[in-house]
Amino acid sequence: MRITISLVGVVIFIFFLAAIPFSLTISNGDLALSIQSIYDLIQQYIGGLFNGESFTYQEGKDRILNIFTDLPSYFFTSFTYLLIAGFLSVCIGMLVSAWHSKSKKEWLKDIIGFFGTIPDFIFVLFLQLSVVFVYQTTGLKIAKIASRSTDENALLLPLITLTIVPTIYLIRTLSEKTYDVLTEDYILTAKAKGLRKGYVFIHHVVRNVLPFLKADIHKVLAIMMSNLFIVEYLFNIRGITANLFDGTLYQYNLVVNTLFSLLLLYLLLYWCIRLLIFILERVFAHD
């Protein structure tokens, strides 16, 4: 019931959010919001669902396109990037947090904390400049700094950017939880019985850390989805956010459909990562 209410609330929020630019007016220096304009736009969109007009958008002055012509490929591109980055973040975060929780090398922890404070667009610019520097110095092209077409999308640098921030978040979060679990009485008892450290970690520590990872999925996805806008724009990737940054006129139908697509993308990624955690629970946390 709670999930249903949340989804309905998100849908209503999308309708209102997309309509705000059309409903704001400035009169005599005062900013006014027209509720009637919002209602009219929502009504037109719902009515257009039956005749297909809600799934069209204008490109240029007089070219009308169907959103299903490009949206599926854009959706798949964004989904692929985020799915790979999500799986890498979870796996790397789990592995590094195990070391991070026991490591006494404070300078390495400080480095991880420092990277967690760097904005995403700085990461992008740094990676692009590094690739250019390596190419100019050695003549070796190690990665594409941007996509030239939909058939030649940049892969390495966008994946690094999408992965590194949520990974650092998971390392900092899970390392604290891992440290807490390692100090529990049942862990100390298992060690006192002479059980191997690897066995204790796999069968006791991982099992009790995975619930914290599961609880942080929404935060990880929120970080990745916000990074997606920056990554696709700066790397010129024709992903789902391209509909919002392609320079065309602001169109209510296009924005609503894009936001709904982002919602669907979020839900698909959530359940894919839940499936990954379910597999980890069965593989590493069995009796």
C-alpha positions as CSV (number, residue, x, y, z in Angstrom):
1,M,0.0,0.0,0.0
2,R,2.8,2.4,0.9
3,I,4.6,1.7,-2.4
4,T,1.4,2.4,-4.3
5,I,0.9,5.7,-2.6
6,S,4.5,6.6,-3.2
7,L,4.3,5.8,-6.9
8,V,1.0,7.8,-7.3
9,G,2.7,10.7,-5.5
10,V,5.7,10.6,-7.8
11,V,3.4,10.5,-10.9
12,I,1.5,13.6,-9.7
13,F,4.8,15.3,-8.8
14,I,6.1,14.7,-12.4
15,F,2.9,16.2,-13.9
16,F,3.3,19.3,-11.8
17,L,7.0,19.6,-12.1
18,A,7.0,19.5,-15.9
19,A,4.2,22.1,-16.0
20,I,5.8,24.7,-13.8
21,P,7.8,26.5,-16.5
22,F,4.5,27.1,-18.4
23,S,2.6,28.2,-15.3
24,L,5.0,30.8,-14.0
25,T,4.5,34.4,-15.0
26,I,6.0,37.7,-13.9
27,S,3.8,40.7,-13.6
28,N,4.9,44.1,-12.1
29,G,7.9,42.4,-10.7
30,D,5.9,39.7,-8.9
31,L,6.2,36.0,-9.6
32,A,2.9,34.2,-9.9
33,L,2.0,30.5,-10.3
34,S,-1.1,29.7,-12.4
35,I,-2.7,26.5,-11.1
36,Q,-5.2,26.7,-14.1
37,S,-2.3,26.4,-16.5
38,I,-1.0,23.3,-14.7
39,Y,-4.4,21.7,-14.8
40,D,-4.9,22.5,-18.5
41,L,-1.5,20.9,-19.4
42,I,-2.2,17.8,-17.4
43,Q,-5.7,17.5,-18.9
44,Q,-4.2,17.8,-22.4
45,Y,-1.6,15.2,-21.8
46,I,-4.1,12.7,-20.4
47,G,-6.4,13.4,-23.3
48,G,-3.6,12.9,-25.7
49,L,-2.9,9.4,-24.4
50,F,-6.0,8.2,-26.3
51,N,-5.1,9.7,-29.7
52,G,-1.3,9.4,-29.4
53,E,-0.6,13.1,-29.3
54,S,1.0,12.8,-25.9
55,F,3.8,10.6,-27.4
56,T,4.8,13.2,-30.1
57,Y,7.2,16.1,-29.9
58,Q,8.4,18.8,-32.2
59,E,11.9,19.0,-33.6
60,G,12.8,22.2,-35.4
61,K,10.0,24.4,-36.7
62,D,7.6,21.9,-38.2
63,R,9.0,18.4,-37.8
64,I,6.8,16.2,-35.6
65,L,8.4,13.0,-34.3
66,N,7.1,10.1,-32.2
67,I,8.9,9.7,-28.9
68,F,9.1,5.9,-29.4
69,T,11.4,6.4,-32.4
70,D,14.4,7.4,-30.3
71,L,13.4,6.9,-26.6
72,P,13.9,3.1,-26.5
73,S,17.5,3.3,-27.7
74,Y,18.2,6.2,-25.4
75,F,16.7,4.3,-22.5
76,F,18.7,1.2,-23.2
77,T,21.9,3.3,-23.4
78,S,21.4,4.9,-20.0
79,F,20.2,1.6,-18.5
80,T,23.4,-0.2,-19.7
81,Y,25.7,2.5,-18.2
82,L,23.9,2.6,-14.9
83,L,23.5,-1.2,-14.5
84,I,27.2,-1.8,-15.1
85,A,28.2,1.1,-12.8
86,G,25.7,-0.1,-10.1
87,F,27.0,-3.7,-10.1
88,L,30.6,-2.4,-10.0
89,S,29.8,-0.1,-7.1
90,V,28.2,-2.8,-5.1
91,C,31.0,-5.4,-5.7
92,I,33.9,-2.9,-5.2
93,G,32.2,-1.3,-2.3
94,M,31.8,-4.6,-0.5
95,L,35.4,-5.7,-1.1
96,V,37.1,-2.4,-0.2
97,S,34.9,-1.8,2.8
98,A,36.2,-5.1,4.3
99,W,39.7,-3.9,4.0
100,H,38.9,-0.3,5.0
101,S,37.2,-1.4,8.2
102,K,40.5,-3.1,9.4
103,S,43.1,-1.0,7.8
104,K,45.3,1.2,10.0
105,K,46.6,3.3,7.1
106,E,44.9,6.5,7.9
107,W,46.4,8.3,4.8
108,L,44.6,5.9,2.5
109,K,41.3,6.5,4.3
110,D,41.9,10.3,4.0
111,I,42.4,9.9,0.2
112,I,39.1,8.0,-0.1
113,G,37.4,10.7,2.0
114,F,39.0,13.4,-0.2
115,F,37.7,11.8,-3.4
116,G,34.2,11.7,-1.9
117,T,34.2,15.5,-1.7
118,I,35.1,16.1,-5.4
119,P,32.1,17.1,-7.6
120,D,31.3,14.9,-10.5
121,F,32.0,17.4,-13.2
122,I,35.5,17.8,-11.8
123,F,36.0,14.1,-12.2
124,V,34.9,14.3,-15.8
125,L,37.2,17.1,-16.7
126,F,40.1,15.5,-14.9
127,L,39.6,12.2,-16.7
128,Q,39.3,13.9,-20.0
129,L,42.4,16.0,-19.5
130,S,44.3,13.0,-18.3
131,V,43.4,11.0,-21.5
132,V,44.4,14.0,-23.7
133,F,47.7,14.4,-21.8
134,V,48.6,10.7,-22.2
135,Y,47.8,10.8,-25.9
136,Q,49.9,14.0,-26.5
137,T,52.8,12.5,-24.5
138,T,52.9,8.9,-25.6
139,G,50.6,8.8,-28.7
140,L,48.5,6.1,-26.9
141,K,44.8,6.5,-27.0
142,I,43.5,4.8,-23.9
143,A,39.9,6.0,-24.0
144,K,37.4,8.2,-25.8
145,I,36.9,11.6,-24.1
146,A,33.4,12.0,-25.6
147,S,30.9,10.2,-27.9
148,R,31.0,11.2,-31.6
149,S,27.8,9.4,-32.5
150,T,25.3,6.9,-31.0
151,D,27.3,4.1,-32.6
152,E,30.6,5.2,-31.0
153,N,29.7,6.0,-27.4
154,A,32.5,6.6,-24.9
155,L,32.6,3.7,-22.4
156,L,35.5,3.7,-20.0
157,L,35.4,7.3,-18.7
158,P,31.6,7.5,-18.2
159,L,31.6,4.2,-16.4
160,I,34.5,5.4,-14.1
161,T,32.6,8.6,-13.3
162,L,29.3,6.8,-12.7
163,T,31.0,4.2,-10.5
164,I,33.5,6.1,-8.4
165,V,31.1,8.4,-6.4
166,P,28.6,5.7,-5.3
167,T,31.5,3.3,-4.6
168,I,33.1,5.8,-2.3
169,Y,29.8,6.3,-0.5
170,L,29.4,2.6,0.0
171,I,33.0,2.2,1.2
172,R,32.5,4.9,3.8
173,T,29.1,3.5,4.9
174,L,29.8,-0.2,4.8
175,S,33.2,0.0,6.4
176,E,31.6,1.5,9.5
177,K,29.0,-1.3,9.6
178,T,31.7,-3.9,8.9
179,Y,33.8,-2.6,11.8
180,D,30.7,-2.8,14.1
181,V,30.0,-6.3,13.0
182,L,33.6,-7.4,13.6
183,T,33.4,-6.2,17.2
184,E,30.2,-8.2,18.0
185,D,30.5,-11.0,20.5
186,Y,29.5,-13.8,18.1
187,I,32.4,-12.8,15.8
188,L,34.8,-12.8,18.7
189,T,33.4,-16.2,19.7
190,A,33.9,-17.6,16.2
191,K,37.5,-16.4,16.2
192,A,38.1,-17.9,19.6
193,K,36.9,-21.3,18.3
194,G,39.7,-21.1,15.8
195,L,37.6,-20.6,12.7
196,R,39.5,-19.2,9.7
197,K,39.2,-15.5,9.1
198,G,37.9,-16.0,5.6
199,Y,35.2,-18.4,6.8
200,V,34.2,-15.9,9.6
201,F,34.0,-13.1,7.1
202,I,32.0,-14.9,4.5
203,H,29.6,-16.7,6.8
204,H,29.1,-14.1,9.5
205,V,30.3,-10.7,8.5
206,V,28.9,-10.6,5.0
207,R,25.5,-11.9,6.1
208,N,25.2,-9.1,8.7
209,V,26.5,-6.3,6.4
210,L,24.3,-7.1,3.4
211,P,21.1,-5.8,5.1
212,F,22.8,-2.4,5.4
213,L,23.7,-2.5,1.8
214,K,20.1,-3.3,0.9
215,A,18.9,-0.4,2.9
216,D,21.3,2.0,1.0
217,I,20.2,1.0,-2.5
218,H,17.9,4.1,-2.8
219,K,20.7,6.4,-1.8
220,V,23.2,4.8,-4.2
221,L,20.7,5.0,-7.1
222,A,19.9,8.6,-6.2
223,I,23.6,9.4,-6.5
224,M,23.9,7.6,-9.8
225,M,20.8,9.1,-11.3
226,S,22.0,12.6,-10.5
227,N,25.4,11.8,-11.9
228,L,23.7,10.6,-15.1
229,F,22.6,14.1,-16.2
230,I,26.2,15.4,-15.9
231,V,27.9,12.3,-17.4
232,E,25.6,12.1,-20.5
233,Y,25.9,15.9,-21.1
234,L,29.7,16.2,-20.7
235,F,30.5,13.0,-22.6
236,N,27.9,13.7,-25.3
237,I,26.1,10.4,-24.7
238,R,22.8,10.0,-26.4
239,G,21.1,8.7,-23.3
240,I,17.7,9.3,-21.8
241,T,18.6,12.8,-20.5
242,A,19.4,13.9,-24.1
243,N,15.7,14.7,-24.5
244,L,16.2,17.4,-21.9
245,F,19.4,18.9,-23.3
246,D,19.0,18.7,-27.0
247,G,18.3,22.4,-27.4
248,T,14.7,22.0,-28.7
249,L,11.9,24.1,-27.3
250,Y,10.6,23.2,-23.9
251,Q,7.7,20.7,-24.5
252,Y,5.5,19.4,-21.8
253,N,4.8,16.0,-23.4
254,L,8.5,15.4,-24.0
255,V,9.5,16.4,-20.5
256,V,6.8,14.3,-18.9
257,N,7.6,11.2,-21.0
258,T,11.3,11.6,-20.2
259,L,10.7,11.9,-16.5
260,F,8.4,8.9,-16.5
261,S,11.2,7.0,-18.4
262,L,13.7,8.1,-15.7
263,L,11.2,6.7,-13.1
264,L,11.0,3.4,-14.9
265,L,14.8,3.3,-15.2
266,Y,15.1,3.9,-11.5
267,L,12.7,1.0,-10.7
268,L,14.5,-1.4,-13.1
269,L,17.9,-0.6,-11.6
270,Y,16.6,-1.0,-8.1
271,W,15.3,-4.5,-8.7
272,C,18.4,-5.5,-10.6
273,I,20.6,-4.5,-7.7
274,R,18.2,-6.2,-5.3
275,L,18.6,-9.3,-7.4
276,L,22.4,-9.0,-7.2
277,I,22.2,-8.7,-3.4
278,F,19.9,-11.7,-3.3
279,I,22.5,-13.7,-5.2
280,L,25.2,-12.5,-2.8
281,E,23.1,-13.6,0.1
282,R,22.7,-17.1,-1.4
283,V,26.3,-17.5,-2.4
284,F,28.3,-15.9,0.4
285,A,25.9,-16.0,3.4
286,H,24.6,-19.5,3.3
287,D,24.7,-21.9,6.3
